[in-house]
Amino acid sequence: MTSEPAPPGRRRRIRRGAYLLPSLFTMGNMVLGFYAMILGLHEHFRMAAAMVFLAGLLDSVDGRIARLTGTESEFGREYDSLADVITFGAAPALLAYLWGLEDFSQDTWLLSVFFMVCCATRLARFNVQSKVMDSRYFVGLPTPAAAFCICSILVFTPEYTEDVKVYVQVVMGIALLLIGVLMVSTFRYVSGKKLDLRRRWSYRSVVPIAAILLVIIYQPWATLLVITALYTLSAPVSALVARLRHRDPNAPPVEGVP
């Protein structure tokens, strides 16, 4: 006994629902980013940073759902970028300013604006170049990683006393400038899109994975800061090492270095 095919009207509704599903995750991304800014205005910075991290999870899901369901579109790409400007550009910039930069100087809001502008520029360039880029790499620091790094600094730093307050504010200001520049740079960052989690893993990998999980459980904020900082610096450090090796006449040639 064979089942009858769905009528055309029902197929169209299912198709429209499939197109709407990735956009729902993008909407959730925007809502969490805006809510993070509301929490920052009430000085709940750790909870606000958690909202940004959760929004990053939704941001990674919407694109995968669109690819799995075959519903990728120009509208979805632009819509996702607009949401990312709010969540990964405006929200971390505002949180950093409210957290301590506004007490340092009247002009420190320019650092937050610089970070947000670099985020928007990075996203616009990604949309233009997405069809010609190698999917294994990102050109420039991805905006979610940039936002995670700022939020990790924000939540890891303890409540500072007056004698170290200036130093903490300087570190945050430098981080906004440096990360903003890395977003619009041409350094290549590993994307992780080609990582196959279904393949078989060696038993030797169980111990380091378990150790990392234990560290995350006992020191979550410190672990996030280390991971985000290492990823942020990975591309420029790799480029510097490759350039130094290329200049050494006795060193073997490095693949990918012009």
MIDREN-280219 format. One record per residue (C-alpha): residue in one letter; x, y, z. Coordinates in pm, 1 decimal. Layout:
residues N
{kefi: A | c1: X | c2: Y | c3: Z}
...
//
This chain:
residues 258
{kefi: M | c1: 0.0 | c2: 0.0 | c3: 0.0}
{kefi: T | c1: 154.8 | c2: 328.1 | c3: -111.1}
{kefi: S | c1: 95.8 | c2: 662.2 | c3: 54.3}
{kefi: E | c1: -50.2 | c2: 937.7 | c3: -156.7}
{kefi: P | c1: 171.5 | c2: 1239.0 | c3: -230.4}
{kefi: A | c1: 99.6 | c2: 1554.5 | c3: -35.9}
{kefi: P | c1: -120.0 | c2: 1805.9 | c3: -217.1}
{kefi: P | c1: 57.1 | c2: 2105.5 | c3: -377.5}
{kefi: G | c1: -78.6 | c2: 2349.2 | c3: -120.3}
{kefi: R | c1: 57.9 | c2: 2146.0 | c3: 169.0}
{kefi: R | c1: 397.8 | c2: 2110.6 | c3: -0.4}
{kefi: R | c1: 416.7 | c2: 2487.2 | c3: -39.3}
{kefi: R | c1: 338.6 | c2: 2537.7 | c3: 331.1}
{kefi: I | c1: 605.8 | c2: 2286.7 | c3: 430.0}
{kefi: R | c1: 853.0 | c2: 2463.1 | c3: 202.3}
{kefi: R | c1: 772.2 | c2: 2802.0 | c3: 353.2}
{kefi: G | c1: 811.9 | c2: 2656.4 | c3: 702.3}
{kefi: A | c1: 1152.9 | c2: 2519.6 | c3: 606.9}
{kefi: Y | c1: 1260.8 | c2: 2866.6 | c3: 492.1}
{kefi: L | c1: 1126.6 | c2: 3021.5 | c3: 813.5}
{kefi: L | c1: 1311.3 | c2: 2784.2 | c3: 1049.1}
{kefi: P | c1: 1666.5 | c2: 2930.5 | c3: 1002.5}
{kefi: S | c1: 1523.1 | c2: 3282.3 | c3: 1035.3}
{kefi: L | c1: 1373.0 | c2: 3190.4 | c3: 1373.3}
{kefi: F | c1: 1720.6 | c2: 3106.3 | c3: 1503.5}
{kefi: T | c1: 1848.4 | c2: 3435.3 | c3: 1360.5}
{kefi: M | c1: 1568.0 | c2: 3620.9 | c3: 1540.4}
{kefi: G | c1: 1667.8 | c2: 3447.3 | c3: 1862.2}
{kefi: N | c1: 2022.9 | c2: 3563.1 | c3: 1800.3}
{kefi: M | c1: 1902.9 | c2: 3924.1 | c3: 1776.3}
{kefi: V | c1: 1680.2 | c2: 3898.4 | c3: 2081.7}
{kefi: L | c1: 1963.2 | c2: 3760.4 | c3: 2296.3}
{kefi: G | c1: 2199.5 | c2: 4033.3 | c3: 2175.6}
{kefi: F | c1: 1952.0 | c2: 4306.9 | c3: 2261.7}
{kefi: Y | c1: 1875.3 | c2: 4145.5 | c3: 2596.7}
{kefi: A | c1: 2249.9 | c2: 4137.6 | c3: 2670.2}
{kefi: M | c1: 2258.2 | c2: 4515.8 | c3: 2626.9}
{kefi: I | c1: 1960.3 | c2: 4554.7 | c3: 2861.5}
{kefi: L | c1: 2140.1 | c2: 4343.4 | c3: 3123.1}
{kefi: G | c1: 2451.9 | c2: 4555.9 | c3: 3077.8}
{kefi: L | c1: 2254.0 | c2: 4871.5 | c3: 3153.7}
{kefi: H | c1: 2158.6 | c2: 4709.4 | c3: 3485.0}
{kefi: E | c1: 2522.7 | c2: 4602.9 | c3: 3545.6}
{kefi: H | c1: 2455.5 | c2: 4229.4 | c3: 3516.0}
{kefi: F | c1: 2764.3 | c2: 4181.8 | c3: 3304.1}
{kefi: R | c1: 2822.4 | c2: 3811.8 | c3: 3360.4}
{kefi: M | c1: 2466.6 | c2: 3726.2 | c3: 3263.4}
{kefi: A | c1: 2492.9 | c2: 3959.9 | c3: 2964.2}
{kefi: A | c1: 2807.8 | c2: 3781.5 | c3: 2847.1}
{kefi: A | c1: 2627.8 | c2: 3448.7 | c3: 2883.6}
{kefi: M | c1: 2356.1 | c2: 3580.4 | c3: 2650.9}
{kefi: V | c1: 2620.1 | c2: 3662.8 | c3: 2388.7}
{kefi: F | c1: 2767.2 | c2: 3312.5 | c3: 2416.3}
{kefi: L | c1: 2421.2 | c2: 3158.7 | c3: 2381.5}
{kefi: A | c1: 2353.7 | c2: 3378.5 | c3: 2078.4}
{kefi: G | c1: 2673.5 | c2: 3245.8 | c3: 1923.9}
{kefi: L | c1: 2534.9 | c2: 2894.6 | c3: 1958.4}
{kefi: L | c1: 2218.1 | c2: 2995.9 | c3: 1774.9}
{kefi: D | c1: 2425.2 | c2: 3170.0 | c3: 1508.6}
{kefi: S | c1: 2613.9 | c2: 2848.6 | c3: 1438.5}
{kefi: V | c1: 2289.9 | c2: 2651.7 | c3: 1412.4}
{kefi: D | c1: 2090.5 | c2: 2867.7 | c3: 1170.0}
{kefi: G | c1: 2341.4 | c2: 2833.4 | c3: 886.4}
{kefi: R | c1: 2369.4 | c2: 2457.0 | c3: 931.7}
{kefi: I | c1: 1991.7 | c2: 2419.6 | c3: 927.2}
{kefi: A | c1: 1969.3 | c2: 2627.8 | c3: 609.9}
{kefi: R | c1: 2228.0 | c2: 2406.9 | c3: 440.2}
{kefi: L | c1: 2069.2 | c2: 2083.5 | c3: 558.8}
{kefi: T | c1: 1723.0 | c2: 2186.0 | c3: 440.5}
{kefi: G | c1: 1844.4 | c2: 2345.4 | c3: 119.2}
{kefi: T | c1: 1690.0 | c2: 2680.8 | c3: 213.5}
{kefi: E | c1: 1996.2 | c2: 2905.0 | c3: 183.3}
{kefi: S | c1: 1908.7 | c2: 3242.9 | c3: 32.4}
{kefi: E | c1: 2041.4 | c2: 3594.1 | c3: -9.5}
{kefi: F | c1: 1775.6 | c2: 3717.5 | c3: 232.1}
{kefi: G | c1: 1890.6 | c2: 3475.3 | c3: 500.7}
{kefi: R | c1: 2254.1 | c2: 3573.7 | c3: 453.5}
{kefi: E | c1: 2179.3 | c2: 3946.2 | c3: 483.6}
{kefi: Y | c1: 1938.6 | c2: 3891.8 | c3: 771.8}
{kefi: D | c1: 2199.6 | c2: 3691.4 | c3: 960.3}
{kefi: S | c1: 2459.7 | c2: 3963.8 | c3: 908.8}
{kefi: L | c1: 2224.9 | c2: 4232.5 | c3: 1044.2}
{kefi: A | c1: 2163.0 | c2: 4019.5 | c3: 1352.1}
{kefi: D | c1: 2537.0 | c2: 3964.3 | c3: 1399.2}
{kefi: V | c1: 2603.0 | c2: 4339.3 | c3: 1392.8}
{kefi: I | c1: 2369.4 | c2: 4375.3 | c3: 1690.3}
{kefi: T | c1: 2479.2 | c2: 4070.4 | c3: 1888.4}
{kefi: F | c1: 2851.5 | c2: 4051.0 | c3: 1812.8}
{kefi: G | c1: 2919.9 | c2: 4416.7 | c3: 1736.0}
{kefi: A | c1: 2698.5 | c2: 4656.1 | c3: 1929.1}
{kefi: A | c1: 2636.6 | c2: 4436.6 | c3: 2235.6}
{kefi: P | c1: 3003.0 | c2: 4359.9 | c3: 2330.0}
{kefi: A | c1: 3104.9 | c2: 4717.4 | c3: 2251.1}
{kefi: L | c1: 2836.1 | c2: 4860.1 | c3: 2476.7}
{kefi: L | c1: 2905.0 | c2: 4607.9 | c3: 2753.8}
{kefi: A | c1: 3275.5 | c2: 4695.3 | c3: 2753.5}
{kefi: Y | c1: 3193.2 | c2: 5065.2 | c3: 2773.7}
{kefi: L | c1: 2940.7 | c2: 5028.5 | c3: 3055.6}
{kefi: W | c1: 3163.6 | c2: 4784.5 | c3: 3241.4}
{kefi: G | c1: 3449.4 | c2: 5028.1 | c3: 3297.6}
{kefi: L | c1: 3557.2 | c2: 5232.2 | c3: 2998.0}
{kefi: E | c1: 3309.3 | c2: 5511.7 | c3: 3066.2}
{kefi: D | c1: 3486.5 | c2: 5580.9 | c3: 3397.9}
{kefi: F | c1: 3826.6 | c2: 5610.0 | c3: 3230.7}
{kefi: S | c1: 3763.4 | c2: 5900.9 | c3: 2993.8}
{kefi: Q | c1: 3479.5 | c2: 6078.7 | c3: 2819.1}
{kefi: D | c1: 3614.4 | c2: 5975.0 | c3: 2479.0}
{kefi: T | c1: 3648.3 | c2: 5601.1 | c3: 2537.3}
{kefi: W | c1: 3314.4 | c2: 5544.2 | c3: 2366.4}
{kefi: L | c1: 3512.0 | c2: 5586.4 | c3: 2043.0}
{kefi: L | c1: 3688.2 | c2: 5255.5 | c3: 2116.8}
{kefi: S | c1: 3353.6 | c2: 5079.1 | c3: 2136.8}
{kefi: V | c1: 3236.6 | c2: 5247.0 | c3: 1816.4}
{kefi: F | c1: 3558.1 | c2: 5137.6 | c3: 1642.7}
{kefi: F | c1: 3494.6 | c2: 4776.1 | c3: 1743.4}
{kefi: M | c1: 3135.5 | c2: 4789.8 | c3: 1618.3}
{kefi: V | c1: 3234.4 | c2: 4948.6 | c3: 1284.5}
{kefi: C | c1: 3501.2 | c2: 4683.6 | c3: 1230.6}
{kefi: C | c1: 3241.8 | c2: 4415.2 | c3: 1301.9}
{kefi: A | c1: 3002.1 | c2: 4558.4 | c3: 1041.9}
{kefi: T | c1: 3285.7 | c2: 4591.0 | c3: 789.3}
{kefi: R | c1: 3393.4 | c2: 4231.7 | c3: 849.4}
{kefi: L | c1: 3039.7 | c2: 4103.6 | c3: 791.6}
{kefi: A | c1: 2992.2 | c2: 4308.6 | c3: 474.8}
{kefi: R | c1: 3318.2 | c2: 4176.5 | c3: 332.7}
{kefi: F | c1: 3220.5 | c2: 3821.5 | c3: 423.0}
{kefi: N | c1: 2892.9 | c2: 3851.7 | c3: 230.6}
{kefi: V | c1: 3074.6 | c2: 3983.2 | c3: -76.0}
{kefi: Q | c1: 3351.9 | c2: 3721.3 | c3: -70.5}
{kefi: S | c1: 3162.7 | c2: 3417.1 | c3: 61.9}
{kefi: K | c1: 3130.1 | c2: 3260.1 | c3: -284.4}
{kefi: V | c1: 3502.2 | c2: 3274.2 | c3: -363.5}
{kefi: M | c1: 3656.4 | c2: 3194.4 | c3: -24.8}
{kefi: D | c1: 3802.0 | c2: 2862.8 | c3: 85.1}
{kefi: S | c1: 3545.4 | c2: 2723.0 | c3: 330.1}
{kefi: R | c1: 3824.7 | c2: 2584.6 | c3: 548.9}
{kefi: Y | c1: 3930.9 | c2: 2935.5 | c3: 650.9}
{kefi: F | c1: 3787.6 | c2: 3272.0 | c3: 749.4}
{kefi: V | c1: 3952.1 | c2: 3587.6 | c3: 615.8}
{kefi: G | c1: 3984.8 | c2: 3799.8 | c3: 927.1}
{kefi: L | c1: 3876.8 | c2: 3714.5 | c3: 1279.8}
{kefi: P | c1: 3511.9 | c2: 3594.7 | c3: 1278.1}
{kefi: T | c1: 3273.9 | c2: 3829.4 | c3: 1455.2}
{kefi: P | c1: 3141.9 | c2: 3569.5 | c3: 1705.7}
{kefi: A | c1: 3499.7 | c2: 3486.9 | c3: 1811.7}
{kefi: A | c1: 3572.8 | c2: 3860.1 | c3: 1852.7}
{kefi: A | c1: 3264.4 | c2: 3906.1 | c3: 2069.0}
{kefi: F | c1: 3349.3 | c2: 3597.9 | c3: 2276.0}
{kefi: C | c1: 3698.2 | c2: 3730.7 | c3: 2344.6}
{kefi: I | c1: 3567.4 | c2: 4067.4 | c3: 2468.4}
{kefi: C | c1: 3301.5 | c2: 3901.2 | c3: 2683.0}
{kefi: S | c1: 3555.5 | c2: 3655.5 | c3: 2825.5}
{kefi: I | c1: 3775.8 | c2: 3942.8 | c3: 2938.9}
{kefi: L | c1: 3472.2 | c2: 4114.5 | c3: 3084.7}
{kefi: V | c1: 3353.7 | c2: 3823.3 | c3: 3297.8}
{kefi: F | c1: 3695.0 | c2: 3686.3 | c3: 3396.4}
{kefi: T | c1: 3826.7 | c2: 4010.0 | c3: 3542.3}
{kefi: P | c1: 3730.6 | c2: 4029.3 | c3: 3909.3}
{kefi: E | c1: 3584.0 | c2: 4333.4 | c3: 4072.3}
{kefi: Y | c1: 3884.1 | c2: 4558.5 | c3: 4058.6}
{kefi: T | c1: 4001.3 | c2: 4790.8 | c3: 4332.1}
{kefi: E | c1: 4102.0 | c2: 5148.6 | c3: 4273.0}
{kefi: D | c1: 4474.1 | c2: 5071.3 | c3: 4250.8}
{kefi: V | c1: 4431.7 | c2: 4833.6 | c3: 3953.8}
{kefi: K | c1: 4126.3 | c2: 4994.9 | c3: 3796.7}
{kefi: V | c1: 4324.7 | c2: 5194.8 | c3: 3541.3}
{kefi: Y | c1: 4524.9 | c2: 4893.9 | c3: 3426.3}
{kefi: V | c1: 4212.6 | c2: 4685.2 | c3: 3370.6}
{kefi: Q | c1: 4051.2 | c2: 4963.7 | c3: 3169.4}
{kefi: V | c1: 4363.2 | c2: 4998.1 | c3: 2954.2}
{kefi: V | c1: 4363.0 | c2: 4623.6 | c3: 2883.5}
{kefi: M | c1: 4000.3 | c2: 4638.3 | c3: 2770.9}
{kefi: G | c1: 4065.8 | c2: 4940.5 | c3: 2549.3}
{kefi: I | c1: 4364.2 | c2: 4773.1 | c3: 2382.4}
{kefi: A | c1: 4159.3 | c2: 4456.0 | c3: 2332.9}
{kefi: L | c1: 3884.0 | c2: 4650.6 | c3: 2154.9}
{kefi: L | c1: 4137.6 | c2: 4809.2 | c3: 1919.9}
{kefi: L | c1: 4339.4 | c2: 4493.8 | c3: 1852.6}
{kefi: I | c1: 4040.7 | c2: 4266.2 | c3: 1799.9}
{kefi: G | c1: 3874.0 | c2: 4524.7 | c3: 1579.6}
{kefi: V | c1: 4182.2 | c2: 4539.9 | c3: 1357.1}
{kefi: L | c1: 4202.2 | c2: 4159.5 | c3: 1340.8}
{kefi: M | c1: 3841.7 | c2: 4140.6 | c3: 1224.1}
{kefi: V | c1: 3913.7 | c2: 4352.7 | c3: 916.2}
{kefi: S | c1: 4258.6 | c2: 4201.9 | c3: 857.1}
{kefi: T | c1: 4342.1 | c2: 3943.2 | c3: 591.7}
{kefi: F | c1: 4477.5 | c2: 3682.5 | c3: 834.3}
{kefi: R | c1: 4332.6 | c2: 3337.5 | c3: 770.5}
{kefi: Y | c1: 4158.7 | c2: 3170.2 | c3: 1064.4}
{kefi: V | c1: 4063.2 | c2: 2804.1 | c3: 1067.9}
{kefi: S | c1: 3686.0 | c2: 2780.1 | c3: 1026.3}
{kefi: G | c1: 3621.4 | c2: 2429.6 | c3: 1154.9}
{kefi: K | c1: 3350.5 | c2: 2374.2 | c3: 892.7}
{kefi: K | c1: 3535.7 | c2: 2070.1 | c3: 758.8}
{kefi: L | c1: 3567.8 | c2: 1908.3 | c3: 1102.1}
{kefi: D | c1: 3405.0 | c2: 1566.7 | c3: 1084.4}
{kefi: L | c1: 3274.8 | c2: 1470.2 | c3: 1427.1}
{kefi: R | c1: 3144.1 | c2: 1138.1 | c3: 1294.6}
{kefi: R | c1: 3481.7 | c2: 991.7 | c3: 1213.6}
{kefi: R | c1: 3648.5 | c2: 747.2 | c3: 1448.5}
{kefi: W | c1: 3878.4 | c2: 900.9 | c3: 1709.0}
{kefi: S | c1: 4183.7 | c2: 738.3 | c3: 1861.9}
{kefi: Y | c1: 4160.2 | c2: 624.3 | c3: 2222.0}
{kefi: R | c1: 4459.3 | c2: 848.4 | c3: 2296.0}
{kefi: S | c1: 4236.1 | c2: 1152.9 | c3: 2250.3}
{kefi: V | c1: 4009.9 | c2: 1052.6 | c3: 2541.0}
{kefi: V | c1: 4250.4 | c2: 1172.1 | c3: 2812.3}
{kefi: P | c1: 4312.6 | c2: 1526.4 | c3: 2680.0}
{kefi: I | c1: 3943.1 | c2: 1571.9 | c3: 2598.9}
{kefi: A | c1: 3847.5 | c2: 1461.8 | c3: 2950.6}
{kefi: A | c1: 4109.0 | c2: 1695.4 | c3: 3100.2}
{kefi: I | c1: 3974.2 | c2: 1988.4 | c3: 2899.0}
{kefi: L | c1: 3617.4 | c2: 1913.0 | c3: 3008.5}
{kefi: L | c1: 3721.9 | c2: 1901.0 | c3: 3373.8}
{kefi: V | c1: 3898.8 | c2: 2235.5 | c3: 3343.5}
{kefi: I | c1: 3591.6 | c2: 2387.1 | c3: 3178.8}
{kefi: I | c1: 3369.4 | c2: 2258.0 | c3: 3459.6}
{kefi: Y | c1: 3586.5 | c2: 2393.3 | c3: 3740.6}
{kefi: Q | c1: 3715.1 | c2: 2711.7 | c3: 3573.5}
{kefi: P | c1: 3466.8 | c2: 2795.9 | c3: 3296.6}
{kefi: W | c1: 3540.8 | c2: 3166.9 | c3: 3256.7}
{kefi: A | c1: 3918.9 | c2: 3128.9 | c3: 3269.9}
{kefi: T | c1: 3901.0 | c2: 2845.1 | c3: 3016.9}
{kefi: L | c1: 3687.2 | c2: 3052.1 | c3: 2781.0}
{kefi: L | c1: 3932.5 | c2: 3340.5 | c3: 2808.3}
{kefi: V | c1: 4228.5 | c2: 3115.8 | c3: 2724.7}
{kefi: I | c1: 4050.1 | c2: 2949.4 | c3: 2431.7}
{kefi: T | c1: 3926.4 | c2: 3274.8 | c3: 2279.7}
{kefi: A | c1: 4262.4 | c2: 3446.9 | c3: 2327.7}
{kefi: L | c1: 4451.4 | c2: 3157.8 | c3: 2167.1}
{kefi: Y | c1: 4216.9 | c2: 3152.5 | c3: 1869.1}
{kefi: T | c1: 4234.7 | c2: 3531.6 | c3: 1831.1}
{kefi: L | c1: 4615.1 | c2: 3526.1 | c3: 1822.5}
{kefi: S | c1: 4649.9 | c2: 3201.6 | c3: 1626.2}
{kefi: A | c1: 4634.4 | c2: 3352.0 | c3: 1276.3}
{kefi: P | c1: 4880.7 | c2: 3642.5 | c3: 1321.5}
{kefi: V | c1: 5124.3 | c2: 3419.5 | c3: 1511.3}
{kefi: S | c1: 5104.6 | c2: 3150.7 | c3: 1240.3}
{kefi: A | c1: 5158.6 | c2: 3412.4 | c3: 969.8}
{kefi: L | c1: 5460.8 | c2: 3551.5 | c3: 1155.0}
{kefi: V | c1: 5614.1 | c2: 3205.9 | c3: 1202.0}
{kefi: A | c1: 5556.9 | c2: 3121.3 | c3: 836.0}
{kefi: R | c1: 5716.8 | c2: 3446.5 | c3: 724.6}
{kefi: L | c1: 6021.7 | c2: 3391.9 | c3: 945.9}
{kefi: R | c1: 6063.4 | c2: 3036.7 | c3: 817.6}
{kefi: H | c1: 6029.7 | c2: 3156.4 | c3: 460.6}
{kefi: R | c1: 6305.3 | c2: 3411.3 | c3: 512.0}
{kefi: D | c1: 6543.2 | c2: 3145.7 | c3: 643.9}
{kefi: P | c1: 6736.3 | c2: 3009.9 | c3: 340.6}
{kefi: N | c1: 6803.8 | c2: 2678.6 | c3: 518.2}
{kefi: A | c1: 6440.6 | c2: 2621.2 | c3: 618.5}
{kefi: P | c1: 6216.1 | c2: 2399.8 | c3: 406.3}
{kefi: P | c1: 5948.1 | c2: 2578.0 | c3: 203.7}
{kefi: V | c1: 5615.2 | c2: 2635.5 | c3: 379.1}
{kefi: E | c1: 5307.4 | c2: 2530.1 | c3: 186.9}
{kefi: G | c1: 5070.5 | c2: 2819.7 | c3: 117.5}
{kefi: V | c1: 5322.7 | c2: 3100.1 | c3: 173.0}
{kefi: P | c1: 5370.8 | c2: 3307.5 | c3: -144.7}
//
